[in-house]
């Protein structure tokens, strides 16, 4: 039990709360302490009956049963792995920026869920985080089931196909990938590769709530290495490493 507690405390702070909530809320529903019908995202209940908790509970809840248990565990693993890797890699020392990415993705997913009558939001949010990680580490070679190896940029789409095989649907994964792509495009691709304005900026209240753990100017503002090289070559500047690389399944 001590080893389990030490492992749990070793999880990065934001990922730790997200991971714990994704276990606690399904467990509460499974045990019948709260009826699962009160945990889904239903547009009518949210908009007309002002049950404002539903977008939050729908993000953490998953109906665990004989037909869904494996899919739940796989996505819980993806949450732990790739959220931890982003929080301790690309967003290391910048918890406010990581929280802003999660909030932006979550708001986009909630709006999409209300428009498309999606009742569960756990998988789309996890996939949006995985997509951002894959883009920031796009040239890394990762390993998947049965020893297959490919670049990380293809990983979200491979997982989409994998979840389709074991779960029978790709809508959740597809929406997660699209939302992750929207964040990545607005934060990196459009302002840094295409010379457009920066539409996304972490609010100051998040910095006051989750201050940077290192010195320097608050804000994200650092592109992935693959996007910085062209600008650095033109300016004659040095190069720096971005983020942290892992292979799928490494601990």
C-alpha positions in Angstrom: 0.0 0.0 0.0 2.9 2.3 0.7 4.3 1.7 -2.7 1.0 2.5 -4.3 0.8 5.7 -2.3 4.3 6.7 -3.3 3.5 6.0 -6.9 0.3 8.1 -6.8 2.1 11.0 -5.1 4.8 10.9 -7.8 2.2 11.7 -10.5 2.4 15.4 -11.6 -0.1 17.5 -9.7 -2.7 18.3 -12.5 -2.5 14.8 -13.9 -2.9 13.4 -10.4 -6.2 15.1 -9.8 -7.5 14.3 -13.3 -6.4 10.6 -12.9 -8.0 10.4 -9.4 -11.2 12.0 -10.6 -11.4 9.6 -13.5 -11.3 6.7 -11.1 -13.5 8.2 -8.3 -16.4 9.3 -10.4 -16.9 6.0 -12.3 -16.6 4.2 -9.0 -19.3 6.4 -7.4 -21.6 5.6 -10.3 -20.7 1.9 -10.3 -21.5 1.6 -6.5 -24.8 3.4 -7.0 -23.9 6.2 -4.6 -25.0 8.6 -7.3 -27.2 7.6 -10.2 -25.2 7.5 -13.4 -28.1 9.4 -15.2 -27.0 12.4 -13.1 -23.4 12.2 -14.4 -24.0 12.3 -18.2 -24.0 15.4 -20.3 -27.5 15.9 -21.4 -28.1 19.3 -23.2 -31.7 19.6 -22.0 -30.8 19.0 -18.4 -27.7 21.3 -18.6 -29.4 24.2 -20.5 -33.0 24.2 -19.4 -32.7 22.6 -15.9 -29.5 24.4 -15.0 -27.7 21.2 -13.9 -24.4 22.9 -14.4 -22.3 20.1 -13.0 -22.9 17.8 -15.9 -20.0 19.0 -18.2 -17.6 18.3 -15.3 -19.0 14.9 -14.3 -19.3 13.8 -17.9 -15.5 14.5 -18.3 -14.7 12.1 -15.4 -17.4 9.5 -15.7 -17.3 6.4 -17.8 -19.8 3.5 -17.5 -17.6 0.6 -16.5 -19.0 -2.8 -17.2 -18.1 -6.2 -18.8 -18.3 -4.6 -22.3 -16.5 -1.4 -21.6 -14.0 -2.2 -18.8 -11.1 -2.8 -21.2 -11.7 0.4 -23.1 -11.9 2.3 -19.9 -8.6 0.9 -18.6 -6.8 1.5 -21.9 -7.9 5.2 -21.9 -7.0 5.6 -18.3 -3.5 4.4 -19.2 -3.3 6.9 -22.0 -4.4 9.6 -19.6 -1.7 8.7 -17.1 1.0 8.3 -19.7 0.5 11.2 -22.0 -0.8 13.8 -19.5 2.2 13.1 -17.3 4.6 13.3 -20.2 3.2 16.7 -21.3 3.1 18.1 -17.8 6.7 17.1 -17.0 8.1 17.6 -20.5 6.8 20.4 -22.7 5.0 22.1 -19.9 7.6 21.4 -17.2 7.5 24.2 -14.6 4.5 25.9 -16.3 1.4 24.4 -14.6 -0.7 27.4 -15.5 0.0 26.9 -19.2 -0.9 23.2 -19.0 -4.1 23.9 -17.1 -5.0 26.5 -19.8 -4.5 23.9 -22.5 -6.8 21.5 -20.7 -9.4 24.2 -20.1 -9.3 25.3 -23.8 -9.7 21.7 -25.0 -12.4 20.9 -22.4 -14.5 24.0 -23.4 -14.2 23.1 -27.1 -15.2 19.5 -26.3 -18.2 20.6 -24.1 -19.5 22.9 -26.8 -19.1 20.1 -29.4 -20.8 17.6 -27.0 -23.8 19.9 -26.5 -24.1 20.4 -30.2 -23.8 16.7 -31.1 -25.6 15.3 -28.0 -22.5 13.5 -26.7 -23.1 12.2 -23.2 -19.5 11.3 -22.2 -16.4 13.5 -22.6 -13.6 11.5 -21.0 -12.2 9.9 -24.2 -12.2 13.1 -26.3 -10.3 15.1 -23.7 -7.7 12.3 -23.2 -7.3 12.1 -27.0 -6.8 15.8 -27.3 -3.9 15.7 -24.9 -2.4 12.7 -26.6 -2.7 14.5 -29.9 -0.8 17.5 -28.6 1.9 15.3 -27.2 2.2 13.5 -30.5 2.6 16.7 -32.5 5.2 18.0 -30.1 7.1 14.8 -30.5 6.0 14.0 -34.0 9.4 12.6 -35.3 9.9 10.2 -32.4 9.5 6.5 -33.2 7.0 4.9 -30.9 6.1 1.3 -30.4 2.5 0.0 -30.3 0.9 -3.4 -30.0 2.6 -6.4 -31.5 5.9 -4.5 -31.9 4.6 -2.1 -34.6 6.7 1.0 -34.9 5.9 4.4 -36.5 6.3 8.1 -36.0 4.5 9.7 -33.0 2.5 12.0 -35.3 0.5 8.9 -36.5 -0.2 7.7 -33.0 -3.6 9.4 -32.4 -4.9 7.9 -35.7 -3.6 4.5 -34.8 -5.3 4.7 -31.4 -8.5 5.9 -33.2 -8.5 2.7 -35.2 -7.6 0.6 -32.2 -10.4 2.0 -30.1 -12.8 1.4 -33.0 -11.9 -2.3 -33.0 -12.4 -2.7 -29.2 -15.1 -0.1 -28.7 -17.0 0.1 -32.0 -17.0 3.9 -32.5 -14.5 6.6 -33.6 -16.6 9.8 -32.9 -15.0 10.4 -29.5 -11.5 9.9 -30.7 -12.0 11.9 -33.8 -13.4 14.9 -31.9 -10.5 14.6 -29.4 -8.0 14.7 -32.3 -9.7 17.6 -34.0 -9.8 19.7 -30.7 -6.1 18.8 -30.1 -5.3 19.9 -33.6 -7.2 23.2 -33.1 -5.1 24.0 -29.9 -1.8 23.0 -31.6 -2.7 25.1 -34.7 -3.7 28.2 -32.8 -0.8 28.0 -30.3 2.0 26.9 -32.6 1.3 26.4 -36.3 -0.5 29.6 -37.2 1.5 32.2 -35.2 5.0 30.5 -35.7 4.9 28.8 -39.1 2.4 31.0 -40.9 3.2 34.3 -39.3 -0.3 34.9 -37.9 -1.4 36.5 -34.7 -1.4 34.6 -31.4 -5.0 33.9 -30.5 -4.3 31.9 -27.3 -2.8 33.3 -24.2 -2.9 31.9 -20.7 -4.9 34.2 -18.4 -3.1 35.9 -15.6 -5.4 34.5 -12.9 -4.1 31.0 -13.8 -0.5 32.3 -13.2 -1.6 33.6 -9.8 -3.2 30.3 -9.0 -0.5 28.1 -10.5 2.7 30.2 -10.6 5.6 29.1 -12.7 8.1 27.0 -10.8 11.1 28.5 -12.7 12.4 32.0 -13.3 11.5 33.8 -16.5 8.6 35.5 -18.1 5.2 34.0 -17.6 3.6 32.5 -20.7 4.0 29.6 -23.0 5.6 31.2 -26.1 8.1 28.4 -26.8 7.5 26.4 -30.0 8.5 22.8 -30.5 12.0 22.2 -31.8 10.8 21.2 -35.3 9.1 24.6 -35.6 12.0 26.7 -34.2 14.7 25.4 -36.4 13.8 27.5 -39.5 13.6 30.7 -37.5 16.9 29.9 -35.7 18.7 29.1 -38.9 17.7 32.4 -40.4 18.8 34.3 -37.3 21.9 32.3 -36.7 20.8 31.4 -33.2 21.5 28.2 -31.3 19.2 25.3 -31.0 17.5 24.0 -27.9 15.7 20.7 -27.1 12.0 20.8 -26.7 10.0 18.6 -24.4 10.9 15.0 -23.6 10.7 11.9 -25.6 9.3 8.6 -24.6 8.3 5.4 -26.3 4.8 4.0 -25.8 4.7 1.9 -22.7 7.9 3.3 -21.1 7.4 4.2 -17.4 
